[in-house]
Amino acid sequence: MAVRFAPMKLQPLTAEDIWAALRDCFDPEVKLNLVDLGLIYDVAIEPDPNSTPAFPRQRVKVTMTLTTPQCPASGLIFEQVHNRLAGIPQVSKVEVDLVWEPKWSPHRISEAGRKQLGI
């Protein structure tokens, strides 16, 4: 008797899923994740109309900033964000939007981030 496997059904992503994934991305100079550092301003998720019904996928847009416009690690940080989210099976496209307003300042660091940094 042959065993039949039902196809794996992926659950749609939530904003919380994306925020959790972004906690895996770190500023290499500060050694703190981008969420707790306060660099991630917003995430948006929308269905991808080009995905197949059998494998529904979503597009993700991240709005973020850097600690300074001259950040030497900017390329690495963008690559981390893009690669981390692109590796999620439900994600079809990742867009990272860099903004400078509102300007980042240390007050954006989360309480957990402050504890980790000892401030």
Biopython code that builds the backbone (N, CA, C, O; Angstrom):
import numpy as np
from Bio.PDB.StructureBuilder import StructureBuilder

atoms = [
    (1, "MET", "N", (0.843, -1.171, 0.000)),
    (1, "MET", "CA", (0.000, 0.000, 0.000)),
    (1, "MET", "C", (0.896, 1.244, 0.000)),
    (1, "MET", "O", (1.792, 1.364, 0.836)),
    (2, "ALA", "N", (0.662, 2.145, -0.912)),
    (2, "ALA", "CA", (1.445, 3.376, -1.021)),
    (2, "ALA", "C", (0.947, 4.392, 0.005)),
    (2, "ALA", "O", (-0.253, 4.529, 0.240)),
    (3, "VAL", "N", (1.875, 5.079, 0.590)),
    (3, "VAL", "CA", (1.544, 6.118, 1.551)),
    (3, "VAL", "C", (1.458, 7.439, 0.799)),
    (3, "VAL", "O", (2.367, 7.795, 0.049)),
    (4, "ARG", "N", (0.386, 8.147, 0.998)),
    (4, "ARG", "CA", (0.214, 9.442, 0.335)),
    (4, "ARG", "C", (0.402, 10.535, 1.370)),
    (4, "ARG", "O", (-0.117, 10.468, 2.484)),
    (5, "PHE", "N", (1.151, 11.531, 0.971)),
    (5, "PHE", "CA", (1.384, 12.665, 1.844)),
    (5, "PHE", "C", (0.586, 13.857, 1.339)),
    (5, "PHE", "O", (0.563, 14.153, 0.144)),
    (6, "ALA", "N", (-0.049, 14.512, 2.248)),
    (6, "ALA", "CA", (-0.766, 15.738, 1.875)),
    (6, "ALA", "C", (0.274, 16.839, 1.674)),
    (6, "ALA", "O", (1.264, 16.895, 2.404)),
    (7, "PRO", "N", (0.061, 17.701, 0.704)),
    (7, "PRO", "CA", (1.014, 18.788, 0.513)),
    (7, "PRO", "C", (1.029, 19.696, 1.743)),
    (7, "PRO", "O", (0.006, 19.934, 2.386)),
    (8, "MET", "N", (2.231, 20.193, 2.041)),
    (8, "MET", "CA", (2.363, 21.090, 3.188)),
    (8, "MET", "C", (1.659, 22.400, 2.866)),
    (8, "MET", "O", (1.878, 22.989, 1.807)),
    (9, "LYS", "N", (0.831, 22.841, 3.765)),
    (9, "LYS", "CA", (0.110, 24.093, 3.571)),
    (9, "LYS", "C", (0.771, 25.162, 4.430)),
    (9, "LYS", "O", (0.810, 25.057, 5.656)),
    (10, "LEU", "N", (1.280, 26.172, 3.781)),
    (10, "LEU", "CA", (1.939, 27.249, 4.507)),
    (10, "LEU", "C", (0.913, 28.246, 5.010)),
    (10, "LEU", "O", (-0.021, 28.619, 4.300)),
    (11, "GLN", "N", (1.106, 28.665, 6.240)),
    (11, "GLN", "CA", (0.223, 29.667, 6.818)),
    (11, "GLN", "C", (0.673, 31.050, 6.369)),
    (11, "GLN", "O", (1.871, 31.294, 6.224)),
    (12, "PRO", "N", (-0.269, 31.951, 6.147)),
    (12, "PRO", "CA", (0.129, 33.321, 5.796)),
    (12, "PRO", "C", (0.952, 33.941, 6.919)),
    (12, "PRO", "O", (0.721, 33.687, 8.101)),
    (13, "LEU", "N", (1.901, 34.748, 6.522)),
    (13, "LEU", "CA", (2.742, 35.439, 7.492)),
    (13, "LEU", "C", (1.983, 36.559, 8.172)),
    (13, "LEU", "O", (1.033, 37.118, 7.624)),
    (14, "THR", "N", (2.420, 36.867, 9.367)),
    (14, "THR", "CA", (1.894, 38.029, 10.079)),
    (14, "THR", "C", (3.039, 39.027, 10.245)),
    (14, "THR", "O", (4.205, 38.687, 10.049)),
    (15, "ALA", "N", (2.697, 40.241, 10.601)),
    (15, "ALA", "CA", (3.722, 41.243, 10.872)),
    (15, "ALA", "C", (4.615, 40.775, 12.013)),
    (15, "ALA", "O", (5.819, 41.034, 12.001)),
    (16, "GLU", "N", (4.052, 40.099, 12.985)),
    (16, "GLU", "CA", (4.842, 39.596, 14.110)),
    (16, "GLU", "C", (5.892, 38.597, 13.639)),
    (16, "GLU", "O", (6.999, 38.566, 14.176)),
    (17, "ASP", "N", (5.556, 37.775, 12.634)),
    (17, "ASP", "CA", (6.526, 36.834, 12.070)),
    (17, "ASP", "C", (7.709, 37.576, 11.459)),
    (17, "ASP", "O", (8.859, 37.167, 11.622)),
    (18, "ILE", "N", (7.426, 38.653, 10.766)),
    (18, "ILE", "CA", (8.488, 39.428, 10.113)),
    (18, "ILE", "C", (9.349, 40.126, 11.166)),
    (18, "ILE", "O", (10.577, 40.106, 11.080)),
    (19, "TRP", "N", (8.708, 40.742, 12.156)),
    (19, "TRP", "CA", (9.470, 41.391, 13.229)),
    (19, "TRP", "C", (10.378, 40.374, 13.913)),
    (19, "TRP", "O", (11.534, 40.681, 14.205)),
    (20, "ALA", "N", (9.873, 39.167, 14.174)),
    (20, "ALA", "CA", (10.677, 38.127, 14.828)),
    (20, "ALA", "C", (11.869, 37.741, 13.946)),
    (20, "ALA", "O", (12.978, 37.573, 14.451)),
    (21, "ALA", "N", (11.654, 37.600, 12.652)),
    (21, "ALA", "CA", (12.748, 37.257, 11.736)),
    (21, "ALA", "C", (13.802, 38.364, 11.705)),
    (21, "ALA", "O", (14.998, 38.084, 11.626)),
    (22, "LEU", "N", (13.358, 39.614, 11.766)),
    (22, "LEU", "CA", (14.297, 40.728, 11.726)),
    (22, "LEU", "C", (15.155, 40.814, 12.985)),
    (22, "LEU", "O", (16.203, 41.460, 12.982)),
    (23, "ARG", "N", (14.715, 40.169, 14.050)),
    (23, "ARG", "CA", (15.537, 40.125, 15.271)),
    (23, "ARG", "C", (16.780, 39.254, 15.078)),
    (23, "ARG", "O", (17.672, 39.250, 15.926)),
    (24, "ASP", "N", (16.842, 38.519, 13.968)),
    (24, "ASP", "CA", (18.030, 37.731, 13.623)),
    (24, "ASP", "C", (19.082, 38.563, 12.893)),
    (24, "ASP", "O", (20.178, 38.071, 12.627)),
    (25, "CYS", "N", (18.768, 39.805, 12.570)),
    (25, "CYS", "CA", (19.673, 40.693, 11.832)),
    (25, "CYS", "C", (20.311, 41.671, 12.819)),
    (25, "CYS", "O", (19.620, 42.309, 13.612)),
    (26, "PHE", "N", (21.632, 41.779, 12.757)),
    (26, "PHE", "CA", (22.370, 42.576, 13.732)),
    (26, "PHE", "C", (23.186, 43.683, 13.078)),
    (26, "PHE", "O", (23.662, 43.548, 11.951)),
    (27, "ASP", "N", (23.331, 44.764, 13.804)),
    (27, "ASP", "CA", (24.281, 45.801, 13.426)),
    (27, "ASP", "C", (25.651, 45.264, 13.833)),
    (27, "ASP", "O", (25.877, 45.009, 15.015)),
    (28, "PRO", "N", (26.567, 45.087, 12.885)),
    (28, "PRO", "CA", (27.843, 44.461, 13.220)),
    (28, "PRO", "C", (28.733, 45.302, 14.138)),
    (28, "PRO", "O", (29.631, 44.765, 14.787)),
    (29, "GLU", "N", (28.499, 46.583, 14.196)),
    (29, "GLU", "CA", (29.316, 47.438, 15.055)),
    (29, "GLU", "C", (28.786, 47.479, 16.483)),
    (29, "GLU", "O", (29.565, 47.491, 17.436)),
    (30, "VAL", "N", (27.466, 47.501, 16.631)),
    (30, "VAL", "CA", (26.856, 47.629, 17.950)),
    (30, "VAL", "C", (26.571, 46.266, 18.574)),
    (30, "VAL", "O", (26.449, 46.161, 19.794)),
    (31, "LYS", "N", (26.465, 45.224, 17.754)),
    (31, "LYS", "CA", (26.166, 43.862, 18.221)),
    (31, "LYS", "C", (24.793, 43.771, 18.874)),
    (31, "LYS", "O", (24.602, 43.071, 19.869)),
    (32, "LEU", "N", (23.841, 44.496, 18.288)),
    (32, "LEU", "CA", (22.465, 44.478, 18.766)),
    (32, "LEU", "C", (21.571, 44.278, 17.551)),
    (32, "LEU", "O", (21.862, 44.790, 16.470)),
    (33, "ASN", "N", (20.474, 43.527, 17.729)),
    (33, "ASN", "CA", (19.604, 43.288, 16.576)),
    (33, "ASN", "C", (18.942, 44.595, 16.140)),
    (33, "ASN", "O", (18.760, 45.518, 16.933)),
    (34, "LEU", "N", (18.594, 44.642, 14.868)),
    (34, "LEU", "CA", (18.081, 45.870, 14.262)),
    (34, "LEU", "C", (16.757, 46.325, 14.853)),
    (34, "LEU", "O", (16.475, 47.523, 14.891)),
    (35, "VAL", "N", (15.942, 45.385, 15.312)),
    (35, "VAL", "CA", (14.656, 45.743, 15.912)),
    (35, "VAL", "C", (14.888, 46.451, 17.241)),
    (35, "VAL", "O", (14.363, 47.541, 17.467)),
    (36, "ASP", "N", (15.674, 45.832, 18.121)),
    (36, "ASP", "CA", (15.924, 46.441, 19.426)),
    (36, "ASP", "C", (16.761, 47.714, 19.315)),
    (36, "ASP", "O", (16.688, 48.585, 20.181)),
    (37, "LEU", "N", (17.551, 47.820, 18.257)),
    (37, "LEU", "CA", (18.321, 49.041, 18.037)),
    (37, "LEU", "C", (17.419, 50.185, 17.560)),
    (37, "LEU", "O", (17.809, 51.352, 17.598)),
    (38, "GLY", "N", (16.217, 49.836, 17.114)),
    (38, "GLY", "CA", (15.259, 50.852, 16.686)),
    (38, "GLY", "C", (15.425, 51.283, 15.245)),
    (38, "GLY", "O", (14.940, 52.347, 14.859)),
    (39, "LEU", "N", (16.109, 50.470, 14.434)),
    (39, "LEU", "CA", (16.322, 50.822, 13.029)),
    (39, "LEU", "C", (15.161, 50.428, 12.129)),
    (39, "LEU", "O", (15.014, 50.976, 11.036)),
    (40, "ILE", "N", (14.333, 49.485, 12.570)),
    (40, "ILE", "CA", (13.194, 49.043, 11.767)),
    (40, "ILE", "C", (11.990, 49.884, 12.169)),
    (40, "ILE", "O", (11.554, 49.852, 13.320)),
    (41, "TYR", "N", (11.463, 50.630, 11.220)),
    (41, "TYR", "CA", (10.324, 51.508, 11.504)),
    (41, "TYR", "C", (8.984, 50.835, 11.226)),
    (41, "TYR", "O", (8.019, 51.039, 11.962)),
    (42, "ASP", "N", (8.925, 50.029, 10.159)),
    (42, "ASP", "CA", (7.634, 49.445, 9.790)),
    (42, "ASP", "C", (7.858, 48.215, 8.918)),
    (42, "ASP", "O", (8.870, 48.103, 8.227)),
    (43, "VAL", "N", (6.899, 47.299, 8.964)),
    (43, "VAL", "CA", (6.859, 46.182, 8.027)),
    (43, "VAL", "C", (5.455, 46.126, 7.440)),
    (43, "VAL", "O", (4.467, 46.378, 8.130)),
    (44, "ALA", "N", (5.385, 45.794, 6.171)),
    (44, "ALA", "CA", (4.097, 45.648, 5.491)),
    (44, "ALA", "C", (4.116, 44.336, 4.717)),
    (44, "ALA", "O", (5.115, 43.972, 4.096)),
    (45, "ILE", "N", (3.002, 43.646, 4.771)),
    (45, "ILE", "CA", (2.870, 42.361, 4.088)),
    (45, "ILE", "C", (1.622, 42.430, 3.227)),
    (45, "ILE", "O", (0.572, 42.905, 3.660)),
    (46, "GLU", "N", (1.759, 41.943, 1.991)),
    (46, "GLU", "CA", (0.570, 41.876, 1.125)),
    (46, "GLU", "C", (0.649, 40.607, 0.292)),
    (46, "GLU", "O", (1.744, 40.128, -0.002)),
    (47, "PRO", "N", (-0.492, 40.058, -0.089)),
    (47, "PRO", "CA", (-0.489, 38.860, -0.925)),
    (47, "PRO", "C", (0.186, 39.159, -2.267)),
    (47, "PRO", "O", (0.084, 40.263, -2.801)),
    (48, "ASP", "N", (0.867, 38.159, -2.787)),
    (48, "ASP", "CA", (1.475, 38.283, -4.108)),
    (48, "ASP", "C", (0.477, 37.746, -5.126)),
    (48, "ASP", "O", (0.223, 36.542, -5.165)),
    (49, "PRO", "N", (-0.089, 38.618, -5.948)),
    (49, "PRO", "CA", (-1.093, 38.151, -6.912)),
    (49, "PRO", "C", (-0.515, 37.224, -7.976)),
    (49, "PRO", "O", (-1.275, 36.572, -8.693)),
    (50, "ASN", "N", (0.800, 37.149, -8.096)),
    (50, "ASN", "CA", (1.432, 36.296, -9.099)),
    (50, "ASN", "C", (1.777, 34.905, -8.582)),
    (50, "ASN", "O", (2.256, 34.066, -9.345)),
    (51, "SER", "N", (1.542, 34.647, -7.297)),
    (51, "SER", "CA", (1.855, 33.318, -6.777)),
    (51, "SER", "C", (0.712, 32.361, -7.112)),
    (51, "SER", "O", (-0.425, 32.769, -7.348)),
    (52, "THR", "N", (1.054, 31.092, -7.124)),
    (52, "THR", "CA", (0.039, 30.086, -7.455)),
    (52, "THR", "C", (-0.854, 29.824, -6.243)),
    (52, "THR", "O", (-0.391, 29.929, -5.107)),
    (53, "PRO", "N", (-2.105, 29.491, -6.461)),
    (53, "PRO", "CA", (-3.006, 29.208, -5.335)),
    (53, "PRO", "C", (-2.513, 28.048, -4.471)),
    (53, "PRO", "O", (-2.778, 28.014, -3.269)),
    (54, "ALA", "N", (-1.799, 27.101, -5.075)),
    (54, "ALA", "CA", (-1.308, 25.954, -4.315)),
    (54, "ALA", "C", (-0.155, 26.338, -3.395)),
    (54, "ALA", "O", (0.127, 25.643, -2.418)),
    (55, "PHE", "N", (0.504, 27.437, -3.708)),
    (55, "PHE", "CA", (1.644, 27.883, -2.907)),
    (55, "PHE", "C", (1.565, 29.391, -2.742)),
    (55, "PHE", "O", (2.382, 30.124, -3.299)),
    (56, "PRO", "N", (0.578, 29.859, -1.974)),
    (56, "PRO", "CA", (0.407, 31.308, -1.836)),
    (56, "PRO", "C", (1.603, 31.935, -1.138)),
    (56, "PRO", "O", (2.085, 31.429, -0.125)),
    (57, "ARG", "N", (2.064, 33.023, -1.683)),
    (57, "ARG", "CA", (3.209, 33.718, -1.109)),
    (57, "ARG", "C", (2.865, 35.185, -0.925)),
    (57, "ARG", "O", (1.869, 35.685, -1.449)),
    (58, "GLN", "N", (3.719, 35.860, -0.164)),
    (58, "GLN", "CA", (3.456, 37.257, 0.172)),
    (58, "GLN", "C", (4.678, 38.118, -0.116)),
    (58, "GLN", "O", (5.817, 37.654, -0.077)),
    (59, "ARG", "N", (4.402, 39.389, -0.407)),
    (59, "ARG", "CA", (5.463, 40.380, -0.597)),
    (59, "ARG", "C", (5.635, 41.119, 0.727)),
    (59, "ARG", "O", (4.665, 41.412, 1.426)),
    (60, "VAL", "N", (6.888, 41.412, 1.050)),
    (60, "VAL", "CA", (7.196, 42.076, 2.309)),
    (60, "VAL", "C", (7.980, 43.349, 2.019)),
    (60, "VAL", "O", (8.929, 43.352, 1.234)),
    (61, "LYS", "N", (7.561, 44.427, 2.670)),
    (61, "LYS", "CA", (8.285, 45.693, 2.564)),
    (61, "LYS", "C", (8.705, 46.105, 3.971)),
    (61, "LYS", "O", (7.892, 46.137, 4.896)),
    (62, "VAL", "N", (9.988, 46.419, 4.111)),
    (62, "VAL", "CA", (10.535, 46.869, 5.386)),
    (62, "VAL", "C", (10.968, 48.317, 5.222)),
    (62, "VAL", "O", (11.709, 48.654, 4.298)),
    (63, "THR", "N", (10.501, 49.164, 6.120)),
    (63, "THR", "CA", (10.932, 50.555, 6.160)),
    (63, "THR", "C", (11.888, 50.681, 7.334)),
    (63, "THR", "O", (11.555, 50.359, 8.475)),
    (64, "MET", "N", (13.094, 51.161, 7.016)),
    (64, "MET", "CA", (14.115, 51.223, 8.055)),
    (64, "MET", "C", (15.031, 52.414, 7.842)),
    (64, "MET", "O", (14.966, 53.105, 6.825)),
    (65, "THR", "N", (15.877, 52.631, 8.818)),
    (65, "THR", "CA", (16.874, 53.687, 8.739)),
    (65, "THR", "C", (18.201, 53.116, 9.202)),
    (65, "THR", "O", (18.307, 51.923, 9.490)),
    (66, "LEU", "N", (19.183, 53.946, 9.272)),
    (66, "LEU", "CA", (20.495, 53.596, 9.813)),
    (66, "LEU", "C", (20.827, 54.586, 10.914)),
    (66, "LEU", "O", (20.189, 55.633, 11.025)),
    (67, "THR", "N", (21.815, 54.264, 11.721)),
    (67, "THR", "CA", (22.167, 55.175, 12.800)),
    (67, "THR", "C", (22.742, 56.478, 12.262)),
    (67, "THR", "O", (22.639, 57.523, 12.905)),
    (68, "THR", "N", (23.350, 56.414, 11.077)),
    (68, "THR", "CA", (23.923, 57.588, 10.438)),
    (68, "THR", "C", (23.948, 57.382, 8.926)),
    (68, "THR", "O", (24.108, 56.249, 8.472)),
    (69, "PRO", "N", (23.795, 58.436, 8.139)),
    (69, "PRO", "CA", (23.860, 58.275, 6.685)),
    (69, "PRO", "C", (25.211, 57.740, 6.204)),
    (69, "PRO", "O", (25.290, 57.165, 5.118)),
    (70, "GLN", "N", (26.257, 57.917, 6.981)),
    (70, "GLN", "CA", (27.583, 57.449, 6.595)),
    (70, "GLN", "C", (27.909, 56.068, 7.171)),
    (70, "GLN", "O", (29.079, 55.693, 7.240)),
    (71, "CYS", "N", (26.921, 55.328, 7.572)),
    (71, "CYS", "CA", (27.116, 54.025, 8.205)),
    (71, "CYS", "C", (27.972, 53.117, 7.303)),
    (71, "CYS", "O", (27.560, 52.796, 6.188)),
    (72, "PRO", "N", (29.145, 52.707, 7.773)),
    (72, "PRO", "CA", (30.015, 51.874, 6.944)),
    (72, "PRO", "C", (29.473, 50.454, 6.733)),
    (72, "PRO", "O", (29.910, 49.760, 5.814)),
    (73, "ALA", "N", (28.539, 50.023, 7.562)),
    (73, "ALA", "CA", (27.997, 48.670, 7.457)),
    (73, "ALA", "C", (26.658, 48.631, 6.722)),
    (73, "ALA", "O", (25.969, 47.611, 6.754)),
    (74, "SER", "N", (26.281, 49.719, 6.065)),
    (74, "SER", "CA", (24.953, 49.781, 5.446)),
    (74, "SER", "C", (24.707, 48.647, 4.460)),
    (74, "SER", "O", (23.629, 48.053, 4.464)),
    (75, "GLY", "N", (25.685, 48.336, 3.616)),
    (75, "GLY", "CA", (25.507, 47.253, 2.641)),
    (75, "GLY", "C", (25.278, 45.916, 3.312)),
    (75, "GLY", "O", (24.413, 45.145, 2.898)),
    (76, "LEU", "N", (26.047, 45.640, 4.341)),
    (76, "LEU", "CA", (25.897, 44.391, 5.083)),
    (76, "LEU", "C", (24.540, 44.319, 5.775)),
    (76, "LEU", "O", (23.896, 43.270, 5.779)),
    (77, "ILE", "N", (24.114, 45.419, 6.352)),
    (77, "ILE", "CA", (22.822, 45.447, 7.050)),
    (77, "ILE", "C", (21.678, 45.193, 6.072)),
    (77, "ILE", "O", (20.789, 44.393, 6.364)),
    (78, "PHE", "N", (21.685, 45.860, 4.914)),
    (78, "PHE", "CA", (20.631, 45.644, 3.921)),
    (78, "PHE", "C", (20.637, 44.203, 3.424)),
    (78, "PHE", "O", (19.583, 43.595, 3.241)),
    (79, "GLU", "N", (21.821, 43.668, 3.210)),
    (79, "GLU", "CA", (21.935, 42.291, 2.737)),
    (79, "GLU", "C", (21.372, 41.315, 3.772)),
    (79, "GLU", "O", (20.675, 40.366, 3.413)),
    (80, "GLN", "N", (21.668, 41.543, 5.046)),
    (80, "GLN", "CA", (21.125, 40.695, 6.109)),
    (80, "GLN", "C", (19.597, 40.702, 6.099)),
    (80, "GLN", "O", (18.958, 39.651, 6.142)),
    (81, "VAL", "N", (19.027, 41.898, 6.041)),
    (81, "VAL", "CA", (17.562, 42.033, 6.062)),
    (81, "VAL", "C", (16.959, 41.315, 4.861)),
    (81, "VAL", "O", (16.037, 40.512, 5.004)),
    (82, "HIS", "N", (17.482, 41.607, 3.690)),
    (82, "HIS", "CA", (16.941, 41.005, 2.476)),
    (82, "HIS", "C", (17.064, 39.481, 2.513)),
    (82, "HIS", "O", (16.088, 38.773, 2.265)),
    (83, "ASN", "N", (18.252, 38.979, 2.819)),
    (83, "ASN", "CA", (18.473, 37.532, 2.802)),
    (83, "ASN", "C", (17.665, 36.809, 3.871)),
    (83, "ASN", "O", (17.154, 35.716, 3.626)),
    (84, "ARG", "N", (17.542, 37.403, 5.050)),
    (84, "ARG", "CA", (16.775, 36.747, 6.120)),
    (84, "ARG", "C", (15.314, 36.594, 5.717)),
    (84, "ARG", "O", (14.716, 35.536, 5.916)),
    (85, "LEU", "N", (14.742, 37.652, 5.150)),
    (85, "LEU", "CA", (13.325, 37.583, 4.776)),
    (85, "LEU", "C", (13.113, 36.771, 3.509)),
    (85, "LEU", "O", (12.119, 36.054, 3.398)),
    (86, "ALA", "N", (14.023, 36.870, 2.556)),
    (86, "ALA", "CA", (13.897, 36.097, 1.318)),
    (86, "ALA", "C", (13.990, 34.599, 1.583)),
    (86, "ALA", "O", (13.515, 33.799, 0.778)),
    (87, "GLY", "N", (14.595, 34.214, 2.697)),
    (87, "GLY", "CA", (14.706, 32.807, 3.051)),
    (87, "GLY", "C", (13.449, 32.205, 3.658)),
    (87, "GLY", "O", (13.403, 31.001, 3.908)),
    (88, "ILE", "N", (12.446, 33.009, 3.894)),
    (88, "ILE", "CA", (11.182, 32.509, 4.442)),
    (88, "ILE", "C", (10.342, 31.980, 3.280)),
    (88, "ILE", "O", (10.083, 32.720, 2.331)),
    (89, "PRO", "N", (9.910, 30.719, 3.331)),
    (89, "PRO", "CA", (9.197, 30.125, 2.191)),
    (89, "PRO", "C", (7.969, 30.907, 1.733)),
    (89, "PRO", "O", (7.665, 30.910, 0.540)),
    (90, "GLN", "N", (7.261, 31.564, 2.636)),
    (90, "GLN", "CA", (6.048, 32.283, 2.262)),
    (90, "GLN", "C", (6.331, 33.633, 1.586)),
    (90, "GLN", "O", (5.400, 34.287, 1.116)),
    (91, "VAL", "N", (7.580, 34.051, 1.532)),
    (91, "VAL", "CA", (7.927, 35.373, 0.986)),
    (91, "VAL", "C", (8.351, 35.242, -0.473)),
    (91, "VAL", "O", (9.251, 34.470, -0.806)),
    (92, "SER", "N", (7.691, 36.006, -1.332)),
    (92, "SER", "CA", (8.031, 35.997, -2.753)),
    (92, "SER", "C", (8.940, 37.151, -3.137)),
    (92, "SER", "O", (9.738, 37.031, -4.066)),
    (93, "LYS", "N", (8.826, 38.267, -2.429)),
    (93, "LYS", "CA", (9.616, 39.450, -2.775)),
    (93, "LYS", "C", (9.864, 40.255, -1.506)),
    (93, "LYS", "O", (8.991, 40.378, -0.646)),
    (94, "VAL", "N", (11.083, 40.804, -1.408)),
    (94, "VAL", "CA", (11.446, 41.653, -0.278)),
    (94, "VAL", "C", (11.858, 43.009, -0.814)),
    (94, "VAL", "O", (12.675, 43.109, -1.730)),
    (95, "GLU", "N", (11.287, 44.046, -0.236)),
    (95, "GLU", "CA", (11.682, 45.412, -0.569)),
    (95, "GLU", "C", (12.132, 46.084, 0.719)),
    (95, "GLU", "O", (11.416, 46.071, 1.720)),
    (96, "VAL", "N", (13.323, 46.669, 0.687)),
    (96, "VAL", "CA", (13.844, 47.394, 1.838)),
    (96, "VAL", "C", (13.892, 48.862, 1.469)),
    (96, "VAL", "O", (14.614, 49.266, 0.557)),
    (97, "ASP", "N", (13.121, 49.650, 2.185)),
    (97, "ASP", "CA", (13.015, 51.085, 1.913)),
    (97, "ASP", "C", (13.791, 51.844, 2.994)),
    (97, "ASP", "O", (13.433, 51.800, 4.171)),
    (98, "LEU", "N", (14.850, 52.533, 2.585)),
    (98, "LEU", "CA", (15.659, 53.314, 3.514)),
    (98, "LEU", "C", (15.099, 54.720, 3.621)),
    (98, "LEU", "O", (14.905, 55.401, 2.614)),
    (99, "VAL", "N", (14.840, 55.150, 4.847)),
    (99, "VAL", "CA", (14.313, 56.499, 5.083)),
    (99, "VAL", "C", (15.212, 57.211, 6.096)),
    (99, "VAL", "O", (15.918, 56.569, 6.874)),
    (100, "TRP", "N", (15.176, 58.530, 6.075)),
    (100, "TRP", "CA", (15.960, 59.326, 7.021)),
    (100, "TRP", "C", (15.081, 60.131, 7.965)),
    (100, "TRP", "O", (15.585, 60.799, 8.867)),
    (101, "GLU", "N", (13.779, 60.073, 7.763)),
    (101, "GLU", "CA", (12.827, 60.747, 8.644)),
    (101, "GLU", "C", (11.814, 59.725, 9.117)),
    (101, "GLU", "O", (11.250, 59.017, 8.283)),
    (102, "PRO", "N", (11.560, 59.614, 10.373)),
    (102, "PRO", "CA", (12.221, 60.366, 11.426)),
    (102, "PRO", "C", (13.659, 59.889, 11.608)),
    (102, "PRO", "O", (13.976, 58.718, 11.398)),
    (103, "LYS", "N", (14.496, 60.799, 11.993)),
    (103, "LYS", "CA", (15.907, 60.518, 12.192)),
    (103, "LYS", "C", (16.077, 59.571, 13.375)),
    (103, "LYS", "O", (15.389, 59.692, 14.389)),
    (104, "TRP", "N", (17.015, 58.617, 13.228)),
    (104, "TRP", "CA", (17.291, 57.702, 14.323)),
    (104, "TRP", "C", (18.019, 58.439, 15.440)),
    (104, "TRP", "O", (18.843, 59.317, 15.185)),
    (105, "SER", "N", (17.709, 58.076, 16.668)),
    (105, "SER", "CA", (18.447, 58.577, 17.824)),
    (105, "SER", "C", (18.460, 57.459, 18.867)),
    (105, "SER", "O", (17.645, 56.539, 18.790)),
    (106, "PRO", "N", (19.365, 57.523, 19.833)),
    (106, "PRO", "CA", (19.445, 56.457, 20.840)),
    (106, "PRO", "C", (18.152, 56.217, 21.630)),
    (106, "PRO", "O", (17.976, 55.142, 22.203)),
    (107, "HIS", "N", (17.258, 57.192, 21.667)),
    (107, "HIS", "CA", (16.006, 56.957, 22.398)),
    (107, "HIS", "C", (15.146, 55.881, 21.736)),
    (107, "HIS", "O", (14.208, 55.380, 22.355)),
    (108, "ARG", "N", (15.449, 55.521, 20.494)),
    (108, "ARG", "CA", (14.692, 54.483, 19.785)),
    (108, "ARG", "C", (15.090, 53.065, 20.226)),
    (108, "ARG", "O", (14.397, 52.104, 19.893)),
    (109, "ILE", "N", (16.183, 52.928, 20.959)),
    (109, "ILE", "CA", (16.624, 51.612, 21.421)),
    (109, "ILE", "C", (15.614, 51.082, 22.442)),
    (109, "ILE", "O", (15.207, 51.798, 23.358)),
    (110, "SER", "N", (15.222, 49.834, 22.273)),
    (110, "SER", "CA", (14.231, 49.224, 23.172)),
    (110, "SER", "C", (14.823, 49.026, 24.564)),
    (110, "SER", "O", (16.036, 49.108, 24.757)),
    (111, "GLU", "N", (13.959, 48.768, 25.513)),
    (111, "GLU", "CA", (14.400, 48.491, 26.880)),
    (111, "GLU", "C", (15.299, 47.270, 26.907)),
    (111, "GLU", "O", (16.317, 47.262, 27.599)),
    (112, "ALA", "N", (14.926, 46.224, 26.150)),
    (112, "ALA", "CA", (15.748, 45.015, 26.092)),
    (112, "ALA", "C", (17.115, 45.345, 25.488)),
    (112, "ALA", "O", (18.141, 44.835, 25.938)),
    (113, "GLY", "N", (17.119, 46.187, 24.485)),
    (113, "GLY", "CA", (18.380, 46.602, 23.865)),
    (113, "GLY", "C", (19.253, 47.394, 24.818)),
    (113, "GLY", "O", (20.471, 47.222, 24.843)),
    (114, "ARG", "N", (18.636, 48.256, 25.596)),
    (114, "ARG", "CA", (19.386, 49.053, 26.583)),
    (114, "ARG", "C", (20.040, 48.144, 27.628)),
    (114, "ARG", "O", (21.182, 48.359, 28.033)),
    (115, "LYS", "N", (19.292, 47.131, 28.052)),
    (115, "LYS", "CA", (19.855, 46.189, 29.030)),
    (115, "LYS", "C", (21.044, 45.445, 28.429)),
    (115, "LYS", "O", (22.078, 45.277, 29.075)),
    (116, "GLN", "N", (20.880, 45.003, 27.181)),
    (116, "GLN", "CA", (21.955, 44.266, 26.526)),
    (116, "GLN", "C", (23.206, 45.138, 26.348)),
    (116, "GLN", "O", (24.331, 44.654, 26.478)),
    (117, "LEU", "N", (23.002, 46.408, 26.055)),
    (117, "LEU", "CA", (24.124, 47.321, 25.864)),
    (117, "LEU", "C", (24.664, 47.883, 27.177)),
    (117, "LEU", "O", (25.721, 48.514, 27.206)),
    (118, "GLY", "N", (23.924, 47.645, 28.265)),
    (118, "GLY", "CA", (24.355, 48.130, 29.567)),
    (118, "GLY", "C", (24.148, 49.629, 29.756)),
    (118, "GLY", "O", (24.907, 50.291, 30.463)),
    (119, "ILE", "N", (23.095, 50.157, 29.104)),
    (119, "ILE", "CA", (22.807, 51.593, 29.263)),
    (119, "ILE", "C", (21.429, 51.800, 29.862)),
    (119, "ILE", "O", (21.011, 52.940, 30.070)),
]
sb = StructureBuilder()
sb.init_structure("model")
sb.init_model(0)
sb.init_chain("A")
sb.init_seg("    ")
for serial, (resi, resn, name, xyz) in enumerate(atoms, 1):
    if name == "N":
        sb.init_residue(resn, " ", resi, " ")
    sb.init_atom(name, np.array(xyz, "f"), 0.0, 1.0, " ", f" {name:<3s}", serial, name[0])
structure = sb.get_structure()
